[in-house]
Amino acid sequence: MGKMKNRLKTQWNEVYKNEKRPKPIQEDFPDVVKVFKEHNVNRVLDLACGSGRHLVYLASEGFSVYGLDISKEGITKAQAALKEKHLKADLVVGSMYQRLPYETDFFDAIICIRALHHGTIEEISRAIKEMERVLKPKGLIYVTVRKRIPKREMLPHKYIAPRTYVPTEGKEKGVVHYLFNKKLLEKKFKNFKILRLKADHGPKKWEAYYSLLGELKQNSKK
């Protein structure tokens, strides 16, 4: 586990070190933020926040923002992006697959965009349980996960478990990818009332993700 975590840190540090400019925010994210405001969300956690594209947007919209990412390079870039716009957020380096450094019932909402699927199904299940722990009852969650391997990203890869593969070449070489379907998402997020679940192709039509917007069920905390 330690070797894998160190390799992931190194891998994602390289990704963000070589990032020329942050990617644009998720296309439907302004609509998600609108839902957050309708539910009186204040404190939001961005899990696997990377270089801060969604952190900056959330902070500019007046939310109290927290971010966690395994890459120190990503966190450094996120801090710089916030500072440039005179915004603030509470950022830490850490893994979303381990116990999160936050109190129980701390957040009104959590986002995790194009990141949760970078683990085995056991790691993903632990991460979801931690999200449930740190979310307030009826807290909101917005996640996007990989649906299939895009044809344009069909680099050499190997499967290490059902629905689980690692590229053997490219910038994500050695990084675990888990492929979801709707039934699996509904099963893993069974403690959430699903407000929206749809296929999301993003700005590049050859990409393939699911996006899920949900509300933590009141009785899930019992």
Buried (B, 14 or more C-beta within 10 A) or exposed (E): EEEBEEEBBEBBBBBBEEBEEBBEBBEBBEEBBEBBEEBEBEBBBBBBBBBBBBBBBBBBBEBBBBBBBBBEBBBBBBBEBBEEEEBEBEBEBBBBBBEBEBEEBBBBBBBBBBBBBBBBBEBBEBBBEBBBBBBBBBBBBBBBBBBEBBEEBEEEBEEEEEBBBBBEEEEBBBBBBBBBEBEBBBEBBEBBEBBEBEEBEBEEEEBBBBBBBBBBBEEBBE
